[in-house]
Amino acid sequence: MYFIEYTEDALQDLDFYRKAERKLIMDEVEHQLVYEPKTETRNRKRLRPNQLGEWELRIGKYRVFYDVLDRADEAIVRIVKIEAVGHKEHNKLYIRGEEYEL
């Protein structure tokens, strides 16, 4: 099982959306990424190296970019770190209303 962590930037990205949209995104993140976040599916894929994150989760028009961390201290702690949240319109990605180039 993985723990979900949101960066400050990701939380600010979520604040850009309406409450219902935030709930949809966060519920789907919990549902999709708590177990096996490194498994590619129809809605989850590994990305080419970029500044946002190693993985992308597609939730309709929304995109969640995340990294998976496995820490071994006294116990193994598995974390999914949400780096950014945006949405796509046609072939363009927008984060906080600004077009972002991957």
C-alpha beads as a LAMMPS data file, in Angstrom:
LAMMPS data file: protein, C-alpha beads

102 atoms
101 bonds

1 atom types
1 bond types

-500.0 500.0 xlo xhi
-500.0 500.0 ylo yhi
-500.0 500.0 zlo zhi

Masses

1 110.0

Atoms # bond

1 1 1 0.000 0.000 0.000
2 1 1 1.243 3.488 -0.853
3 1 1 0.658 6.749 1.003
4 1 1 -0.414 9.761 -1.060
5 1 1 1.414 13.073 -0.525
6 1 1 0.645 16.335 -2.300
7 1 1 3.350 18.955 -2.836
8 1 1 2.523 22.614 -2.141
9 1 1 2.491 23.239 -5.888
10 1 1 0.019 20.404 -6.446
11 1 1 -2.281 21.775 -3.736
12 1 1 -2.170 25.188 -5.402
13 1 1 -2.933 23.518 -8.736
14 1 1 -5.987 21.864 -7.162
15 1 1 -7.180 25.209 -5.753
16 1 1 -7.541 26.415 -9.346
17 1 1 -10.476 24.004 -9.837
18 1 1 -13.993 24.054 -8.422
19 1 1 -14.808 21.984 -5.345
20 1 1 -16.570 19.209 -7.306
21 1 1 -13.601 18.930 -9.690
22 1 1 -11.137 18.776 -6.782
23 1 1 -13.180 16.021 -5.152
24 1 1 -13.304 14.022 -8.393
25 1 1 -9.533 14.333 -8.872
26 1 1 -8.620 13.502 -5.270
27 1 1 -11.053 10.562 -5.089
28 1 1 -9.652 9.103 -8.295
29 1 1 -6.057 9.591 -7.079
30 1 1 -6.937 7.628 -3.926
31 1 1 -8.652 4.926 -5.964
32 1 1 -5.988 4.559 -8.680
33 1 1 -2.673 5.161 -6.899
34 1 1 -2.879 3.554 -3.454
35 1 1 -2.119 0.128 -4.930
36 1 1 0.335 -0.511 -7.773
37 1 1 1.007 3.089 -8.931
38 1 1 3.901 1.827 -11.086
39 1 1 1.685 -0.440 -13.187
40 1 1 0.863 1.007 -16.600
41 1 1 -2.829 0.943 -17.428
42 1 1 -5.119 2.649 -19.881
43 1 1 -5.186 5.757 -17.654
44 1 1 -1.684 5.563 -16.175
45 1 1 1.594 5.816 -18.042
46 1 1 5.269 6.458 -17.516
47 1 1 6.480 9.665 -19.154
48 1 1 9.657 10.703 -20.882
49 1 1 11.954 12.625 -18.525
50 1 1 10.393 16.028 -17.773
51 1 1 10.126 18.585 -14.970
52 1 1 6.671 17.593 -13.736
53 1 1 6.829 13.949 -12.797
54 1 1 7.768 10.469 -13.878
55 1 1 4.161 9.254 -14.189
56 1 1 0.851 10.624 -15.481
57 1 1 -2.657 9.654 -14.371
58 1 1 -5.483 10.561 -16.734
59 1 1 -8.859 11.383 -15.177
60 1 1 -11.034 12.506 -18.079
61 1 1 -9.616 15.869 -19.174
62 1 1 -7.540 16.172 -15.968
63 1 1 -3.938 15.076 -15.644
64 1 1 -2.124 14.235 -12.407
65 1 1 1.668 14.055 -12.520
66 1 1 3.382 12.048 -9.817
67 1 1 6.541 10.288 -8.667
68 1 1 6.765 7.026 -6.721
69 1 1 9.205 6.893 -3.803
70 1 1 10.261 3.796 -1.877
71 1 1 12.074 4.706 1.331
72 1 1 13.800 2.126 3.490
73 1 1 14.370 3.474 6.992
74 1 1 13.350 1.188 9.841
75 1 1 10.440 0.016 7.712
76 1 1 9.725 0.311 4.038
77 1 1 7.609 3.386 3.404
78 1 1 6.013 3.714 -0.002
79 1 1 4.876 7.143 -1.099
80 1 1 3.162 8.489 -4.186
81 1 1 4.138 12.145 -4.408
82 1 1 1.675 14.232 -6.429
83 1 1 3.754 16.901 -8.174
84 1 1 1.227 18.744 -10.375
85 1 1 -2.401 18.729 -11.496
86 1 1 -3.634 20.170 -14.776
87 1 1 -6.074 19.622 -17.597
88 1 1 -5.873 19.132 -21.324
89 1 1 -7.776 20.955 -24.011
90 1 1 -7.148 19.348 -27.376
91 1 1 -3.361 18.808 -27.446
92 1 1 -2.449 21.504 -24.916
93 1 1 -1.790 21.030 -21.215
94 1 1 -2.846 23.779 -18.798
95 1 1 -1.680 24.114 -15.213
96 1 1 -3.347 26.883 -13.176
97 1 1 -4.769 28.282 -16.407
98 1 1 -1.348 28.677 -18.048
99 1 1 -0.278 26.565 -20.997
100 1 1 2.514 24.191 -20.017
101 1 1 4.985 22.590 -22.422
102 1 1 6.013 19.031 -21.522

Bonds

1 1 1 2
2 1 2 3
3 1 3 4
4 1 4 5
5 1 5 6
6 1 6 7
7 1 7 8
8 1 8 9
9 1 9 10
10 1 10 11
11 1 11 12
12 1 12 13
13 1 13 14
14 1 14 15
15 1 15 16
16 1 16 17
17 1 17 18
18 1 18 19
19 1 19 20
20 1 20 21
21 1 21 22
22 1 22 23
23 1 23 24
24 1 24 25
25 1 25 26
26 1 26 27
27 1 27 28
28 1 28 29
29 1 29 30
30 1 30 31
31 1 31 32
32 1 32 33
33 1 33 34
34 1 34 35
35 1 35 36
36 1 36 37
37 1 37 38
38 1 38 39
39 1 39 40
40 1 40 41
41 1 41 42
42 1 42 43
43 1 43 44
44 1 44 45
45 1 45 46
46 1 46 47
47 1 47 48
48 1 48 49
49 1 49 50
50 1 50 51
51 1 51 52
52 1 52 53
53 1 53 54
54 1 54 55
55 1 55 56
56 1 56 57
57 1 57 58
58 1 58 59
59 1 59 60
60 1 60 61
61 1 61 62
62 1 62 63
63 1 63 64
64 1 64 65
65 1 65 66
66 1 66 67
67 1 67 68
68 1 68 69
69 1 69 70
70 1 70 71
71 1 71 72
72 1 72 73
73 1 73 74
74 1 74 75
75 1 75 76
76 1 76 77
77 1 77 78
78 1 78 79
79 1 79 80
80 1 80 81
81 1 81 82
82 1 82 83
83 1 83 84
84 1 84 85
85 1 85 86
86 1 86 87
87 1 87 88
88 1 88 89
89 1 89 90
90 1 90 91
91 1 91 92
92 1 92 93
93 1 93 94
94 1 94 95
95 1 95 96
96 1 96 97
97 1 97 98
98 1 98 99
99 1 99 100
100 1 100 101
101 1 101 102
